[in-house]
Amino acid sequence: MTNGMPIVVKGTMKPISTLLRGLPSVDLNTKSAQDSQYERSDVSAISAASVVMENVVAFEVATAFRDKFSGDSMTEVRAQYGAFMEMARELPLTDPASS
């Protein structure tokens, strides 16, 4: 639940797996056994992890929105959301039992 302030998420990820030597392979042209070369091009996954985390959070926020304002069409979803926002603007609601 949020009051409209930014959502702050802390996440973790496992380290990038690394082998410090090449793996056994086959040259597809000559069909002879070869060892692959050791190459490491992605020394940091922080930029990729941030994109993944942002999208995972977006899916979860969208799921919560859909659960709250579900409908068979976007017209129904907009109507449900509009009714909710209209009621929220009128808060605090008066208790009919106290009248």
C-alpha positions in Angstrom: 0.0 0.0 0.0 1.2 3.5 -0.8 0.0 7.0 -0.1 1.2 8.2 -3.4 4.9 8.6 -2.4 7.5 6.8 -4.5 7.8 3.1 -3.9 11.3 2.2 -2.6 12.4 -1.4 -3.2 15.6 -3.1 -2.1 16.7 -6.2 -4.0 19.5 -8.7 -4.3 20.8 -10.9 -7.0 23.2 -13.8 -7.1 26.8 -13.1 -8.4 27.5 -13.6 -12.1 28.8 -17.1 -12.5 32.4 -17.2 -13.8 34.7 -19.9 -15.0 38.4 -18.9 -15.1 39.2 -21.3 -17.9 37.7 -22.2 -21.3 35.4 -25.3 -21.6 35.8 -28.3 -23.8 34.1 -27.7 -27.2 34.0 -28.8 -30.8 35.0 -26.8 -33.9 31.9 -27.2 -36.1 33.9 -26.8 -39.3 36.6 -29.4 -38.7 34.7 -31.5 -36.1 37.8 -31.6 -34.0 37.9 -31.2 -30.2 39.0 -27.7 -29.0 39.0 -25.7 -25.8 36.9 -22.6 -25.9 38.5 -19.3 -25.1 37.9 -17.6 -21.7 36.1 -14.3 -22.3 34.3 -12.1 -19.8 32.4 -9.1 -21.3 29.9 -8.4 -18.6 31.9 -7.5 -15.6 28.9 -5.8 -13.9 25.3 -6.8 -14.0 24.0 -3.7 -12.1 22.6 -2.0 -15.1 20.8 -5.1 -16.3 19.6 -5.9 -12.8 18.1 -2.5 -12.4 16.0 -2.9 -15.6 14.9 -6.4 -14.5 14.0 -5.1 -11.0 12.1 -2.1 -12.3 10.0 -4.4 -14.6 9.3 -6.9 -11.9 8.0 -4.2 -9.6 5.9 -2.7 -12.4 4.3 -6.1 -13.0 3.5 -6.5 -9.3 2.0 -2.9 -9.1 0.0 -3.7 -12.2 -1.2 -7.0 -10.6 -2.3 -5.1 -7.5 -4.1 -2.5 -9.6 -5.9 -5.2 -11.6 -6.9 -7.1 -8.4 -8.4 -3.9 -7.0 -10.1 -2.5 -10.2 -10.7 -5.6 -12.2 -13.2 -5.7 -15.1 -13.9 -7.4 -18.4 -12.8 -4.4 -20.4 -10.7 -1.2 -20.0 -14.0 0.7 -19.9 -15.0 -1.2 -16.7 -11.5 -0.8 -15.2 -11.6 3.0 -15.8 -15.1 3.2 -14.3 -14.0 1.2 -11.2 -10.9 3.4 -10.8 -12.9 6.6 -11.4 -15.5 5.6 -8.7 -12.7 4.8 -6.3 -11.0 8.1 -6.9 -14.2 10.0 -6.5 -14.9 8.3 -3.2 -11.3 9.0 -2.0 -11.8 12.7 -2.8 -14.8 12.8 -0.4 -12.9 11.3 2.5 -13.5 11.2 5.4 -16.9 9.5 4.8 -19.6 10.2 7.4 -20.8 7.1 9.2 -24.5 6.7 8.5 -25.0 4.9 11.9 -23.8 8.1 13.8 -26.5 10.3 12.1 
